[in-house]
Amino acid sequence: MRLVIKVGTSTLAHSTGKLNIRRVEGLCKVISDLKNAGHEIVLVSSGAIGMGVGKLNLTARPCDMPTKQAAAAVGQCELMYTYDKLFSQYNHVVAQILVTGDDIEHPVRREHFINTMERLIRLGALPVINENDTVATAEIAVGDNDTLAAIVAVNAGAELLVLLTDIDGLYSADPKICPSAKLIPVVEDIDDDIRALAGGAGSSLGTGGMATKIRAAQICTNDGVDVVIANGADPAILYDIVGGTAKCTLFRGKNR
């Protein structure tokens, strides 16, 4: 199948902002194996600002825009260097694509983006997509890679979007404060009750949260794309997701 995998900062990095080496190595190994099995994969990767924070030895995610942009510039280099090194070990080529909201909204630029992504996939490369945070200040302030991943999945003609995060999926209540909260395995329709289950932002290094993931699921399911929210602590869960046996929340695409 063709799938888009989105990994958040909480999956890629420790709370210090430093790279979670074991997890990222595992992620690259599993994705490489899935590609070897014939799956077409696009990776949407957060982590540039978070990794820049660690690389620059900052004590916390910066609040001012110039420092966020500087952290993104440093962190993006580190991120792609890491992906290139790790995927090369399994004979896979990575390609960086940085986009902004304007790129997606402008018809001609969107077509160029789709054509480039499609050709990279056909050539066997792994597109690694992130927001261009060094110039897209509005997206640093209000954007998120969950939404970006949904837009990529729709434009790539993907069958499945996988959102890897630090929680198993959507729960009936916040499992961090409600021990009786239950994982919701399947969501057939995203209504006000489902949206009400979303909380606020995620980790201190990231910008996402369950609300952005549900919005992303809405974008995809309206276009017939299935969406999975799953815990990325063990990247091997991707095998179970592809096989349909993972502990996660599946949002079914409409007309499927």
C-alpha positions, 0 to 999 in steps of 0.5 A, spaced: 500 500 500 501 507 499 502 510 506 504 516 509 507 516 516 508 522 520 512 522 526 512 527 532 517 530 536 515 526 542 517 520 538 524 522 535 527 526 541 528 525 549 524 531 553 531 534 553 531 535 545 536 530 544 535 525 539 532 518 541 537 514 538 535 507 539 527 509 537 530 513 531 534 507 528 528 502 530 524 507 526 528 507 520 529 500 520 522 498 520 520 503 514 526 500 510 523 493 511 516 495 509 519 499 503 523 492 501 516 489 502 513 493 496 510 498 500 510 506 498 512 510 503 512 518 505 515 520 511 512 527 514 517 528 520 517 533 525 523 535 530 527 540 526 525 545 532 526 540 537 532 538 535 535 545 534 533 546 541 538 540 543 543 542 538 544 549 540 544 547 548 537 551 549 534 550 556 527 550 553 523 551 546 524 558 544 518 563 545 521 568 540 520 567 532 527 568 530 530 563 535 525 558 533 527 559 526 534 559 528 533 552 531 529 550 525 535 551 521 540 548 525 535 542 527 533 540 520 540 539 518 541 534 524 534 531 522 536 530 515 543 528 516 540 522 521 535 520 516 540 520 510 545 516 514 540 511 517 536 509 511 543 509 507 545 503 511 539 499 508 540 501 501 534 507 501 535 514 498 532 519 502 529 526 499 528 532 503 521 536 501 520 543 505 513 546 504 509 552 506 502 553 506 502 557 500 505 552 496 499 547 498 494 553 496 497 555 490 495 551 484 501 551 480 506 550 486 501 544 489 502 541 482 509 541 482 510 539 489 505 533 487 509 531 481 516 531 485 513 527 490 510 522 485 517 522 481 521 520 488 516 515 490 517 512 483 524 512 483 524 508 489 526 514 494 523 516 500 520 523 501 521 526 507 517 532 508 517 538 513 514 545 514 519 550 512 519 553 519 525 558 517 521 562 513 513 560 514 512 564 521 505 563 521 506 555 521 510 555 526 505 560 530 499 556 529 501 550 524 502 543 525 505 537 522 499 533 523 495 537 518 501 537 513 501 530 513 493 529 512 494 534 506 500 530 504 496 523 504 490 526 500 495 529 495 499 523 494 493 518 493 495 514 500 491 509 502 493 510 509 495 516 514 499 513 520 500 518 526 505 516 531 505 519 537 506 518 545 499 515 546 496 509 544 490 512 540 484 516 542 481 515 549 474 516 552 477 520 557 484 523 558 488 517 560 493 521 564 488 523 569 483 518 568 485 511 570 478 508 567 479 511 560 478 506 555 482 506 548 477 507 542 479 502 537 475 504 531 471 511 529 466 511 523 464 518 524 468 524 527 462 528 530 462 533 536 463 528 541 469 525 538 472 532 537 470 533 544 475 528 547 481 532 544 485 535 549 490 541 548 497 541 546 502 535 546 509 535 549 513 542 551 518 541 545 512 539 540 506 543 537 501 538 536 496 534 540 490 530 540 485 536 537 490 537 531 490 529 530 483 529 529 483 535 525 488 531 520 483 525 521 477 529 518 481 531 512 483 524 510 477 521 512 473 526 508 477 524 502 477 516 503 483 515 506 484 511 513 487 514 519 491 511 524 493 514 531 498 510 534 504 510 540 510 510 536 515 508 542 516 502 539 516 503 531 515 495 530 508 497 531 508 499 524 508 492 522 502 491 526 498 497 523 500 495 516 497 488 518 491 491 521 492 488 528 495 494 532 493 497 538 491 503 536 485 508 533 483 507 526 479 512 523 475 509 517 475 513 510 468 515 508 466 510 502 470 505 504 
